């Protein structure tokens, strides 16, 4: 295939701006197209803000398989599955269940870990080359386990991941409390804590905005914000993105980075990707005196706490197959209540604000889809709950793929 000199990147979320950067720094003339008026407004806009390079455990697992009857009946508050009968949903669920074996869980988890480690390197290189302002810092991360069974399983998975670049420590509760006093005030019953000291945090929306500015100011990228792409046309000589307002953009190649809507633009070319939206929730609250400085994930509750300056970002819950972008007051109340139970003094919960939801583009095997199916078309989609973590690494893979 020919090497493109110009590319249109559709979608300016964290994956889109990272992809545009990976192409632009290699000399490709980039046009970034986004339907919102600014970048980073959807999937990762106000997510948990954790760059979890080592927590790459695939959602499809033997442990989750044992919970399927409860999930189907809606008896697991943190994780809900929509009851849908449409063929795409049923096919996705079937593929997901086939990935719940021990062997596939291992393979999928380790494959994502490799991409995450590549992403960490790419993010560090970006930070060294361009000191962008998005609250990036190495905060470390603690995974909190409240049942002995879950704690035993977590240590087994940590041993499976052991290798170069992987630094994790299994801590007794007393050891964890000394390192992060906020945990001592957590709900009782902590059995163990897995500490990853090299994990980082950063505000994904600020990152997307800073990357836009870098692309324009340093690399001369063109941008089209407030423009929604209606369809694509692939000709022998050019690729064309036709916007809903009638504007037609042309380049050597189009790269689809449209997140949870991934695949809409690809279907006319008989490309159907196994991507299912999973709705997640977050809120932001002022930090309190006992707020953690280390990022914390309460594994059982599926809630994360991230310190962002004077604020604490709290994110969690999972509603598979829910395509409604509106904030569900009952689910948000459940998140606030769950956070208060998990880390009672972790933030000023009574002053919580910035209530938000986002649709995470899930694949059955937890692997993003990065491919070039046509000389004038590529895509970088399906990053699930780890889009922020995997953005830089998957962008590098995409750039190497189309420019080799």
N, C-alpha and C positions, 0 to 999 in steps of 0.2 A: 504494500500500500504506500501511497505517496505521503511525504511528510508535510503536514499543513503549515502554512505561513501565517494563517489567521484563523481564529476560532471564536464562535459565539458560545458563551457559557450561559445556560438557562437556569436561573436560580442563584440568589445571592445570600444563601444561608452560610453556615460555617463550612460546609462541604464545597459549595459553589465558589466562595471567595478563595478558599484554599486551592481549589483546582485552577482557578484563574491565575493565581500567583505562581503555581507550579509551571504553568504554561508560559506566562509572561516572562518569568526569570530565565527561561530557555529561549527567549527571542520571538515567541509567538505574539502577534498582534491580537489582543483580546477585546471583545465586546461583552460586557456583563449586563444581562437582562433580568429584571426583577419586577414582579407585579406590584410590590409595595413601594412606598416612596423612599424607603431606606433599607439597608441590608439587615439580615438577621432578625426578621420579624415573625418567623413561624416556628419550625420544629424545635430549635435550640434557643429561642429568644430569651427565655428565663428558666432554663433547665437547672439541674442541680449544680452546674458550674464546676464539677469535678473532672479533672483529667485523670481518669482511672486506668492507667496503662497496664496494671497488673490484674485488675478485676475484670476479666474477660469471659467469665463463666457463661456458657450458652444457656439461654432460657430453657430450651428443650433438654430435659435431663431425666434420668430414672427417678429422681426424687419428685420432680413435678408430675411425672406420670402417675405416681401413687396418689396424687392429690386430684386427679382429673374428675373423679366422681363428685367431690366436694365443689370443684370449680364449676362443673356443669350445673350444679344446683345452686350456685351463688352463695356458697357457705364460707368462702375465703374473702374477708372484707378487703384485703389489700389488692386482690387480683380478680377481676371480673371478665367473663367471656360473654360476648353478645350471642344470643341464640339467633343464628341466621341460617337460612336454607339456600342461599344463592350458591351456584356452583364454584365460583372463585374462592369463597370462604371455606367451603367444605374441602376443596382440593388443598387449600393452605393448611387446614387443620390436619388432614391426612398426612401431608408431608411433614408437618411439625411432629406428629406422633411417631413417625418413622425415625425421627432424629432423637428420640428420647432413650435410645439404647446407650449402654455404658460406653461402647466403642465410639459411637458418633458424638456423644457428649465430649469425650476426650479429644477427638480429632477437631471438632468445631471450636472448642475452647482454646486449644493450642494454636490453631490457625489464626484465630482472632488475636491471641497474645502476640504472635509474630508481627502482625500488622500494627498492633498497638505500640510495640517497641520501635518499629520503624517510624511511627508517628511521633513518639517522644523525641527521637533524634531530629526529625524534621522541625519540630516545634522549637527545640533548643537552638538549632541552626538559625531559624527565623529570628528568635529573640536576640541572638548574638549579632546578626546582620542588621536588624532593624528593631531598635528598642521601642516597640509599640506600647501604648498605654491601655492595657485592658485588665489590670489587676493580677497579672501573672506572677505566681510565686510557688515555690516548693513548700507545701504545707504538710505533707505526709497525710496518710489516711489510715483510719481504724475501722475494721469491720467487727461489729459487736454480735456475738452469738449468745442466745439465751437458753438453748436446749443442748444437752450433752450430745445428742445425736447429730445436730447441725454442726456443733463444734468439731466433733470427730470427723465428719465429712469434709469440713472446710480444711482441716489440716491435711487430709488425704489429697485434696485437690491442690493445695499449696505445694505439696511434695511433687505432684505430677508436673507442676509448672517450673520446678527448680531448674535453673540454668543461667547462662550469662545474661546480665542485665536485670535479673529478677532478685530483688531484695525484699524479703518478707520475714517477719518474726512472729511466732506464736507466743502470746503473752498471757500470763495468769491475770485475773482481774486486779489484784493488788499492784502488779507491775504496770498495768495500763492506767490505773488511777494516779500513780506517781507521775506518769508521762503526760496525762491529760486529766487534770482534776475535775473537769466538767463531767466525766463519766462516773465519778464517785457519787454524784447527785442524780444519776440516771435511775430509771426504774430498777428495782431489785431483780436478781436472778441472772446476772451475767455469768456465763460459764467460761468464756474465753474471748480473746480479742486478737485479731490478725492485723498486725501493723506493717504498713508499707511506707517507709520513711521518705521515699523519693517521688511519691505522687504529688501532683500539682493542682492548682486551681486557677481559674480565670473567668472573667465575665464574657460569655460567648457573644452577646450583642455588641459590647464594646469592641471585641475582637473583630467582628464582621465590619463594623464601621471603620475601625483603624485600617483594616486590610483594603477596604474600598479606597480610602485616601492614599494608601501606599501604591495601589495599582494605578491610580490616576496620576499622582504626583511623580512617582519614580519611574513607572513603566509606560506612561502615556496611554493607559487603557481607556476605552470608550465605555460609557455607561448609559443604560436606559432604565431608569427607575419609573415606577408607575405604569409599566407596560407589561401586559399579559400576552404571552405567546399562545396563539390559537392553534397553529399547526406548523408542521415542518414540510419542506419540500427539498428533496435531494436530487439534484441534477448532475450530469456528468462533469460539469465544470465548477459548480458551486453548490453550497448548502444554503438554504434560505429559511429564515424564521419569519413567519407572517404573524404580526401582532394583531390583537383584536381591534385596534384603532386603524388598521389598514397599512401601517408602516411595514415595509419589507426590509429585513436585514440580511446581508449576504456575507459569507466567509467561506474559507476552504473546508471548515468542519463545524459541526454543532455538537456540544457536549451537554447532555441532559443531567442536571444536578437539582432536580425539582423536588427532592425530599419525599414526603408522604404521598405526593401526587405522582411520584415516579411511575412512569409507564403510560400515562395518558397520551403523551406526544409520540410514544413508540408504537402504540397499537396499530396505526395505519400501515406500519411496516412489518406487521405480523410478529412483533416482539412482545411477549407477555411475560412479565417478571412476577415472581411469587412474593409480592410485597403487600403486607396487611398493616393498616394503621393501628397503633396502640396508644390510646390517650393517656397522658400523664399530667400531673398537676403540680403546681408550685405556688409558694407565696414568699414574700420577703418581710422580715421583721427587724427592728433595731436590735443590735447586740446588747446583751445584758452583762453584768459583771462576771457571771459564771458561764458565759458562752464559750464554746470550744474554739481553740486556735487550730487544732488539727481537724481535718475533715472526718466526719463520722457517718457510717452507714449502719443503721439498725436492720440487719438482714431479715429477721422474721417479720418486722413491720413494713419492710420495703420503703424506708424513709431515709433520706440523706440530709445531712446538715453541713453547710459550707460557709465559712467565715469569709465575707467579702468586705474588707474594711470595717466600717461601722455598722454593717448589716450582716444578717444571717439569712442565707437562702435555704429554704426547706422544700424538698421535692419528694414526690413519691406516688404511690398507687399505680395501677395499670388496668386499663379497660380495653381489652383486645376486641378489635372489630368495631369500635366506636368512632364514627367519622364526624361527630358533632363537635365543632370547635368552641362552642359556648361553655362557659364555666358552670358546672353543675354545683349549685350551692350545697347540696347534701354531701357530695363527694369532697368538696373543699372543706366543709366543716369536719368531715371524717379525718382529713389530712391534718388539720390544725389540732384536733383532739388527740390523734395518734402521736403527733410530734410532742405535744404537752406530756403525754404519758411516757413516751420514750426518753425524753430529756427535759424534765420539768422546768429547769432553770436555764435551758439552752438559748433562749431568746426572749424578748418582750412580746410574747405571743398575743397579748391583748391589744397590741398596736400593729398587728400583722396587716400588710397591704400588698399591692401589686399581685393580686390573685390572677393566676395564669394557667392556661392549658396548652398543650402541644401534642401533635400526632406524630408518634415515632414510627418510621417506616421499617417494619419488622420483616425479616425473612425466616423461613422455617429452620434454617441451619445456622442462623446468626451471622452469616457471611454477607458482606456487601457485594453488590453486583457491579463489577468494573470490567467493561468490555468495549470493543470496537467492532460492531457487527457489520459495518458498512464503511467504505473508504471515507465517507463524509459525515459519519455519525458515531458518537461514542456516548457512554453513560457511566455515571458514578453515583449509585443509588443503593438504598436498602441498608443503612447503617444502624438501624434499630435504636436502642437506648444509648449507644456509644458513638453517636455522630460527632459530638464534640471531641471525644477522645481520638477517634480514628480519622478525623478530617484531614490532617496534614499528611499522614501516611498514605491514605487512599488517593489523595491528590498526586503524590509523587508516583504512585504506581500507575495512575491514569496517564500522567505526562510521559512516563517512560514507555508506556504501551503505544501511544499515538505518535511518538517521535523517534522510535527505534528504526 
